[in-house]
Amino acid sequence: TMNKYTNIDEYIANFSSETQVILEKIRAMARKCMPSGSTEAIRYGIPTFRVDDKNVVHFAGYESHIGLYPASDEVINEIPELKKYRTGKGTFQFELSSPIPYDLIEKYLIYKASNAK
């Protein structure tokens, strides 16, 4: 079922050790970037950071990539380098076969955090 995870630790524990390292790094960056009072949750079955009861950022692990959501046009306008990672309407996809662009992910998290209030 979608909601088998009750928290982000449980979710991340489900992945290979290599993927766990990446997910934990994104989680740590999000914790640092989000405004105080943000909370962690599982929403739509994946790790989510919430601010004032609103979902701000989701991230997820998959077989061959990491997903980061939402991927809006506003974000692309602000951080054009992210454009090549956007797949479909609302998703950034980072292939596990390539280096993860943590600097861009951090810019994204800062942008989302600054627009969360």
JOFEN-V862560 format. One record per helix or strand. SS is the DSSP state (H for helix, E for strand). FROM is the first residue (numbers start at 0). TO is the last residue. If there is no record, write none. Layout:
# JOFEN-V862560
SS/FROM/TO, SS/FROM/TO
This chain:
# JOFEN-V862560
H/7/12, H/16/32, E/38/42, E/45/50, E/53/60, E/64/68, H/72/77, H/79/84, E/85/86, E/90/94, H/101/113
